[in-house]
Amino acid sequence: MEESYKIESVIIDTGIIYALADKKDSWHKKAFDFVKVSKGRLIAPSPVIPEACYLLNIYLGQFAEISFIHSLINKEIIIEHFHPDDLLRCAELLKQYDYLNLGFVDATLVAISERLKIRRILTTDRRHFSTVKPKHCEAFTLLP
């Protein structure tokens, strides 16, 4: 199953999920335009989900949170759960990039990207993901 993720898949980060829901967000148009034409799978690491739900609910209300949950139910965004080896990699990343205060969610995003050999990250977070050097490629391609 992991092989099917390699070609066109994109890992999606919390900031993009929020931007897609908030038309006033400065990233909204870029994120919306990318998703509209993208033919690849959007994959959300499972730790992104509670973080996104929290932000959507607090800043946009329960309707935004419920809409996001429906996008998961309808498989518009595919959930990828972390594995025990991903947690080991997270611990390595958190230690290696302690000066960035990378955080668990971003570390799992990197670990899952490495495991699935996905190079493209749909994110608003240029600081963390342009600094972290993944094991499976020279650098991540940051989108949009």
Biotite code that builds the C-alpha atoms (Angstrom):
import biotite.structure as struc

atoms = struc.array([
    struc.Atom([0.000, 0.000, 0.000], chain_id="A", res_id=1, res_name="MET", atom_name="CA", element="C"),
    struc.Atom([2.830, 2.439, 0.753], chain_id="A", res_id=2, res_name="GLU", atom_name="CA", element="C"),
    struc.Atom([4.030, 2.183, -2.851], chain_id="A", res_id=3, res_name="GLU", atom_name="CA", element="C"),
    struc.Atom([0.851, 3.863, -4.105], chain_id="A", res_id=4, res_name="SER", atom_name="CA", element="C"),
    struc.Atom([1.681, 7.018, -2.102], chain_id="A", res_id=5, res_name="TYR", atom_name="CA", element="C"),
    struc.Atom([4.995, 7.709, -3.827], chain_id="A", res_id=6, res_name="LYS", atom_name="CA", element="C"),
    struc.Atom([4.144, 9.211, -7.212], chain_id="A", res_id=7, res_name="ILE", atom_name="CA", element="C"),
    struc.Atom([1.769, 12.149, -6.838], chain_id="A", res_id=8, res_name="GLU", atom_name="CA", element="C"),
    struc.Atom([0.987, 12.288, -3.147], chain_id="A", res_id=9, res_name="SER", atom_name="CA", element="C"),
    struc.Atom([1.367, 15.412, -1.065], chain_id="A", res_id=10, res_name="VAL", atom_name="CA", element="C"),
    struc.Atom([1.574, 15.586, 2.711], chain_id="A", res_id=11, res_name="ILE", atom_name="CA", element="C"),
    struc.Atom([-0.740, 18.309, 3.998], chain_id="A", res_id=12, res_name="ILE", atom_name="CA", element="C"),
    struc.Atom([0.057, 20.379, 7.075], chain_id="A", res_id=13, res_name="ASP", atom_name="CA", element="C"),
    struc.Atom([-2.242, 22.095, 9.574], chain_id="A", res_id=14, res_name="THR", atom_name="CA", element="C"),
    struc.Atom([-1.699, 25.601, 8.205], chain_id="A", res_id=15, res_name="GLY", atom_name="CA", element="C"),
    struc.Atom([-3.026, 24.650, 4.776], chain_id="A", res_id=16, res_name="ILE", atom_name="CA", element="C"),
    struc.Atom([-6.074, 22.911, 6.242], chain_id="A", res_id=17, res_name="ILE", atom_name="CA", element="C"),
    struc.Atom([-6.850, 26.089, 8.137], chain_id="A", res_id=18, res_name="TYR", atom_name="CA", element="C"),
    struc.Atom([-6.145, 28.316, 5.115], chain_id="A", res_id=19, res_name="ALA", atom_name="CA", element="C"),
    struc.Atom([-8.513, 26.274, 2.953], chain_id="A", res_id=20, res_name="LEU", atom_name="CA", element="C"),
    struc.Atom([-11.326, 26.909, 5.434], chain_id="A", res_id=21, res_name="ALA", atom_name="CA", element="C"),
    struc.Atom([-10.637, 30.602, 6.084], chain_id="A", res_id=22, res_name="ASP", atom_name="CA", element="C"),
    struc.Atom([-11.238, 32.778, 3.023], chain_id="A", res_id=23, res_name="LYS", atom_name="CA", element="C"),
    struc.Atom([-9.585, 35.686, 4.838], chain_id="A", res_id=24, res_name="LYS", atom_name="CA", element="C"),
    struc.Atom([-6.343, 33.788, 5.407], chain_id="A", res_id=25, res_name="ASP", atom_name="CA", element="C"),
    struc.Atom([-3.420, 35.082, 3.325], chain_id="A", res_id=26, res_name="SER", atom_name="CA", element="C"),
    struc.Atom([-2.694, 31.521, 2.110], chain_id="A", res_id=27, res_name="TRP", atom_name="CA", element="C"),
    struc.Atom([-6.311, 30.722, 1.165], chain_id="A", res_id=28, res_name="HIS", atom_name="CA", element="C"),
    struc.Atom([-6.175, 31.478, -2.568], chain_id="A", res_id=29, res_name="LYS", atom_name="CA", element="C"),
    struc.Atom([-2.834, 29.744, -3.151], chain_id="A", res_id=30, res_name="LYS", atom_name="CA", element="C"),
    struc.Atom([-3.936, 26.682, -1.180], chain_id="A", res_id=31, res_name="ALA", atom_name="CA", element="C"),
    struc.Atom([-7.366, 26.528, -2.805], chain_id="A", res_id=32, res_name="PHE", atom_name="CA", element="C"),
    struc.Atom([-5.931, 26.928, -6.328], chain_id="A", res_id=33, res_name="ASP", atom_name="CA", element="C"),
    struc.Atom([-3.387, 24.170, -5.701], chain_id="A", res_id=34, res_name="PHE", atom_name="CA", element="C"),
    struc.Atom([-5.927, 21.702, -4.303], chain_id="A", res_id=35, res_name="VAL", atom_name="CA", element="C"),
    struc.Atom([-8.390, 22.480, -7.091], chain_id="A", res_id=36, res_name="LYS", atom_name="CA", element="C"),
    struc.Atom([-5.951, 21.360, -9.828], chain_id="A", res_id=37, res_name="VAL", atom_name="CA", element="C"),
    struc.Atom([-3.991, 18.717, -7.895], chain_id="A", res_id=38, res_name="SER", atom_name="CA", element="C"),
    struc.Atom([-4.548, 15.158, -9.064], chain_id="A", res_id=39, res_name="LYS", atom_name="CA", element="C"),
    struc.Atom([-2.471, 13.539, -6.328], chain_id="A", res_id=40, res_name="GLY", atom_name="CA", element="C"),
    struc.Atom([-3.582, 12.301, -2.949], chain_id="A", res_id=41, res_name="ARG", atom_name="CA", element="C"),
    struc.Atom([-3.610, 14.712, -0.031], chain_id="A", res_id=42, res_name="LEU", atom_name="CA", element="C"),
    struc.Atom([-2.298, 12.848, 2.996], chain_id="A", res_id=43, res_name="ILE", atom_name="CA", element="C"),
    struc.Atom([-2.705, 14.184, 6.532], chain_id="A", res_id=44, res_name="ALA", atom_name="CA", element="C"),
    struc.Atom([-0.524, 12.654, 9.233], chain_id="A", res_id=45, res_name="PRO", atom_name="CA", element="C"),
    struc.Atom([-2.869, 11.763, 12.094], chain_id="A", res_id=46, res_name="SER", atom_name="CA", element="C"),
    struc.Atom([-1.357, 14.288, 14.574], chain_id="A", res_id=47, res_name="PRO", atom_name="CA", element="C"),
    struc.Atom([-2.336, 17.102, 12.182], chain_id="A", res_id=48, res_name="VAL", atom_name="CA", element="C"),
    struc.Atom([-6.034, 16.290, 12.650], chain_id="A", res_id=49, res_name="ILE", atom_name="CA", element="C"),
    struc.Atom([-6.572, 17.348, 16.300], chain_id="A", res_id=50, res_name="PRO", atom_name="CA", element="C"),
    struc.Atom([-4.389, 20.414, 15.767], chain_id="A", res_id=51, res_name="GLU", atom_name="CA", element="C"),
    struc.Atom([-6.432, 21.460, 12.716], chain_id="A", res_id=52, res_name="ALA", atom_name="CA", element="C"),
    struc.Atom([-9.750, 20.693, 14.467], chain_id="A", res_id=53, res_name="CYS", atom_name="CA", element="C"),
    struc.Atom([-8.773, 22.851, 17.407], chain_id="A", res_id=54, res_name="TYR", atom_name="CA", element="C"),
    struc.Atom([-7.820, 25.840, 15.245], chain_id="A", res_id=55, res_name="LEU", atom_name="CA", element="C"),
    struc.Atom([-10.859, 25.506, 13.010], chain_id="A", res_id=56, res_name="LEU", atom_name="CA", element="C"),
    struc.Atom([-13.231, 25.315, 15.956], chain_id="A", res_id=57, res_name="ASN", atom_name="CA", element="C"),
    struc.Atom([-11.655, 28.148, 17.967], chain_id="A", res_id=58, res_name="ILE", atom_name="CA", element="C"),
    struc.Atom([-11.218, 30.621, 15.099], chain_id="A", res_id=59, res_name="TYR", atom_name="CA", element="C"),
    struc.Atom([-13.910, 29.660, 12.583], chain_id="A", res_id=60, res_name="LEU", atom_name="CA", element="C"),
    struc.Atom([-16.448, 27.732, 14.638], chain_id="A", res_id=61, res_name="GLY", atom_name="CA", element="C"),
    struc.Atom([-17.828, 24.246, 14.876], chain_id="A", res_id=62, res_name="GLN", atom_name="CA", element="C"),
    struc.Atom([-19.143, 24.265, 11.295], chain_id="A", res_id=63, res_name="PHE", atom_name="CA", element="C"),
    struc.Atom([-15.582, 24.590, 9.950], chain_id="A", res_id=64, res_name="ALA", atom_name="CA", element="C"),
    struc.Atom([-14.412, 21.742, 12.153], chain_id="A", res_id=65, res_name="GLU", atom_name="CA", element="C"),
    struc.Atom([-17.303, 19.514, 11.057], chain_id="A", res_id=66, res_name="ILE", atom_name="CA", element="C"),
    struc.Atom([-16.655, 20.355, 7.394], chain_id="A", res_id=67, res_name="SER", atom_name="CA", element="C"),
    struc.Atom([-13.035, 19.270, 7.818], chain_id="A", res_id=68, res_name="PHE", atom_name="CA", element="C"),
    struc.Atom([-14.109, 16.011, 9.466], chain_id="A", res_id=69, res_name="ILE", atom_name="CA", element="C"),
    struc.Atom([-16.417, 15.364, 6.488], chain_id="A", res_id=70, res_name="HIS", atom_name="CA", element="C"),
    struc.Atom([-13.459, 15.875, 4.129], chain_id="A", res_id=71, res_name="SER", atom_name="CA", element="C"),
    struc.Atom([-11.745, 13.053, 6.032], chain_id="A", res_id=72, res_name="LEU", atom_name="CA", element="C"),
    struc.Atom([-14.852, 10.849, 5.959], chain_id="A", res_id=73, res_name="ILE", atom_name="CA", element="C"),
    struc.Atom([-15.182, 11.446, 2.203], chain_id="A", res_id=74, res_name="ASN", atom_name="CA", element="C"),
    struc.Atom([-11.468, 10.671, 1.730], chain_id="A", res_id=75, res_name="LYS", atom_name="CA", element="C"),
    struc.Atom([-10.749, 14.053, 0.160], chain_id="A", res_id=76, res_name="GLU", atom_name="CA", element="C"),
    struc.Atom([-7.833, 13.953, 2.596], chain_id="A", res_id=77, res_name="ILE", atom_name="CA", element="C"),
    struc.Atom([-6.349, 10.559, 3.476], chain_id="A", res_id=78, res_name="ILE", atom_name="CA", element="C"),
    struc.Atom([-5.277, 9.940, 7.079], chain_id="A", res_id=79, res_name="ILE", atom_name="CA", element="C"),
    struc.Atom([-1.874, 8.343, 7.634], chain_id="A", res_id=80, res_name="GLU", atom_name="CA", element="C"),
    struc.Atom([-1.200, 7.114, 11.165], chain_id="A", res_id=81, res_name="HIS", atom_name="CA", element="C"),
    struc.Atom([2.302, 7.085, 12.561], chain_id="A", res_id=82, res_name="PHE", atom_name="CA", element="C"),
    struc.Atom([4.116, 3.828, 13.220], chain_id="A", res_id=83, res_name="HIS", atom_name="CA", element="C"),
    struc.Atom([6.378, 3.035, 16.202], chain_id="A", res_id=84, res_name="PRO", atom_name="CA", element="C"),
    struc.Atom([9.458, 3.595, 14.013], chain_id="A", res_id=85, res_name="ASP", atom_name="CA", element="C"),
    struc.Atom([8.080, 7.015, 13.081], chain_id="A", res_id=86, res_name="ASP", atom_name="CA", element="C"),
    struc.Atom([8.053, 7.894, 16.790], chain_id="A", res_id=87, res_name="LEU", atom_name="CA", element="C"),
    struc.Atom([11.720, 6.949, 17.052], chain_id="A", res_id=88, res_name="LEU", atom_name="CA", element="C"),
    struc.Atom([12.437, 9.217, 14.095], chain_id="A", res_id=89, res_name="ARG", atom_name="CA", element="C"),
    struc.Atom([10.389, 12.008, 15.726], chain_id="A", res_id=90, res_name="CYS", atom_name="CA", element="C"),
    struc.Atom([12.540, 11.817, 18.837], chain_id="A", res_id=91, res_name="ALA", atom_name="CA", element="C"),
    struc.Atom([15.671, 12.055, 16.651], chain_id="A", res_id=92, res_name="GLU", atom_name="CA", element="C"),
    struc.Atom([14.280, 15.046, 14.770], chain_id="A", res_id=93, res_name="LEU", atom_name="CA", element="C"),
    struc.Atom([13.196, 16.870, 17.925], chain_id="A", res_id=94, res_name="LEU", atom_name="CA", element="C"),
    struc.Atom([16.695, 16.456, 19.365], chain_id="A", res_id=95, res_name="LYS", atom_name="CA", element="C"),
    struc.Atom([18.512, 17.271, 16.100], chain_id="A", res_id=96, res_name="GLN", atom_name="CA", element="C"),
    struc.Atom([16.441, 20.409, 15.475], chain_id="A", res_id=97, res_name="TYR", atom_name="CA", element="C"),
    struc.Atom([15.976, 21.510, 19.095], chain_id="A", res_id=98, res_name="ASP", atom_name="CA", element="C"),
    struc.Atom([16.924, 25.083, 18.128], chain_id="A", res_id=99, res_name="TYR", atom_name="CA", element="C"),
    struc.Atom([13.855, 25.198, 15.826], chain_id="A", res_id=100, res_name="LEU", atom_name="CA", element="C"),
    struc.Atom([11.412, 23.930, 18.453], chain_id="A", res_id=101, res_name="ASN", atom_name="CA", element="C"),
    struc.Atom([10.087, 21.718, 15.644], chain_id="A", res_id=102, res_name="LEU", atom_name="CA", element="C"),
    struc.Atom([7.299, 20.157, 17.705], chain_id="A", res_id=103, res_name="GLY", atom_name="CA", element="C"),
    struc.Atom([5.719, 16.726, 17.597], chain_id="A", res_id=104, res_name="PHE", atom_name="CA", element="C"),
    struc.Atom([3.247, 17.395, 14.772], chain_id="A", res_id=105, res_name="VAL", atom_name="CA", element="C"),
    struc.Atom([5.909, 18.680, 12.368], chain_id="A", res_id=106, res_name="ASP", atom_name="CA", element="C"),
    struc.Atom([8.300, 15.899, 13.382], chain_id="A", res_id=107, res_name="ALA", atom_name="CA", element="C"),
    struc.Atom([5.679, 13.243, 12.610], chain_id="A", res_id=108, res_name="THR", atom_name="CA", element="C"),
    struc.Atom([5.005, 14.945, 9.288], chain_id="A", res_id=109, res_name="LEU", atom_name="CA", element="C"),
    struc.Atom([8.709, 14.584, 8.413], chain_id="A", res_id=110, res_name="VAL", atom_name="CA", element="C"),
    struc.Atom([8.927, 10.985, 9.674], chain_id="A", res_id=111, res_name="ALA", atom_name="CA", element="C"),
    struc.Atom([5.833, 9.895, 7.749], chain_id="A", res_id=112, res_name="ILE", atom_name="CA", element="C"),
    struc.Atom([7.052, 11.691, 4.617], chain_id="A", res_id=113, res_name="SER", atom_name="CA", element="C"),
    struc.Atom([10.343, 9.830, 4.874], chain_id="A", res_id=114, res_name="GLU", atom_name="CA", element="C"),
    struc.Atom([8.659, 6.450, 5.407], chain_id="A", res_id=115, res_name="ARG", atom_name="CA", element="C"),
    struc.Atom([6.319, 6.957, 2.455], chain_id="A", res_id=116, res_name="LEU", atom_name="CA", element="C"),
    struc.Atom([9.099, 8.559, 0.381], chain_id="A", res_id=117, res_name="LYS", atom_name="CA", element="C"),
    struc.Atom([7.007, 11.661, -0.273], chain_id="A", res_id=118, res_name="ILE", atom_name="CA", element="C"),
    struc.Atom([8.952, 14.782, -1.148], chain_id="A", res_id=119, res_name="ARG", atom_name="CA", element="C"),
    struc.Atom([6.125, 17.296, -1.504], chain_id="A", res_id=120, res_name="ARG", atom_name="CA", element="C"),
    struc.Atom([4.629, 19.072, 1.503], chain_id="A", res_id=121, res_name="ILE", atom_name="CA", element="C"),
    struc.Atom([1.632, 21.360, 1.222], chain_id="A", res_id=122, res_name="LEU", atom_name="CA", element="C"),
    struc.Atom([2.378, 23.827, 4.009], chain_id="A", res_id=123, res_name="THR", atom_name="CA", element="C"),
    struc.Atom([2.479, 27.422, 5.131], chain_id="A", res_id=124, res_name="THR", atom_name="CA", element="C"),
    struc.Atom([5.464, 26.582, 7.379], chain_id="A", res_id=125, res_name="ASP", atom_name="CA", element="C"),
    struc.Atom([8.501, 27.553, 5.344], chain_id="A", res_id=126, res_name="ARG", atom_name="CA", element="C"),
    struc.Atom([10.749, 27.970, 8.390], chain_id="A", res_id=127, res_name="ARG", atom_name="CA", element="C"),
    struc.Atom([10.662, 24.379, 9.659], chain_id="A", res_id=128, res_name="HIS", atom_name="CA", element="C"),
    struc.Atom([10.291, 22.435, 6.442], chain_id="A", res_id=129, res_name="PHE", atom_name="CA", element="C"),
    struc.Atom([12.925, 24.379, 4.496], chain_id="A", res_id=130, res_name="SER", atom_name="CA", element="C"),
    struc.Atom([15.440, 23.745, 7.295], chain_id="A", res_id=131, res_name="THR", atom_name="CA", element="C"),
    struc.Atom([14.857, 20.051, 8.041], chain_id="A", res_id=132, res_name="VAL", atom_name="CA", element="C"),
    struc.Atom([16.906, 17.735, 5.827], chain_id="A", res_id=133, res_name="LYS", atom_name="CA", element="C"),
    struc.Atom([14.908, 14.563, 5.107], chain_id="A", res_id=134, res_name="PRO", atom_name="CA", element="C"),
    struc.Atom([16.609, 11.177, 4.841], chain_id="A", res_id=135, res_name="LYS", atom_name="CA", element="C"),
    struc.Atom([14.966, 10.170, 1.551], chain_id="A", res_id=136, res_name="HIS", atom_name="CA", element="C"),
    struc.Atom([15.733, 13.228, -0.592], chain_id="A", res_id=137, res_name="CYS", atom_name="CA", element="C"),
    struc.Atom([17.916, 16.316, -0.667], chain_id="A", res_id=138, res_name="GLU", atom_name="CA", element="C"),
    struc.Atom([15.111, 18.647, 0.436], chain_id="A", res_id=139, res_name="ALA", atom_name="CA", element="C"),
    struc.Atom([11.344, 18.844, 0.587], chain_id="A", res_id=140, res_name="PHE", atom_name="CA", element="C"),
    struc.Atom([9.431, 20.569, -2.178], chain_id="A", res_id=141, res_name="THR", atom_name="CA", element="C"),
    struc.Atom([7.220, 23.060, -0.387], chain_id="A", res_id=142, res_name="LEU", atom_name="CA", element="C"),
    struc.Atom([3.868, 23.823, -1.938], chain_id="A", res_id=143, res_name="LEU", atom_name="CA", element="C"),
    struc.Atom([1.878, 25.842, -2.903], chain_id="A", res_id=144, res_name="PRO", atom_name="CA", element="C"),
])
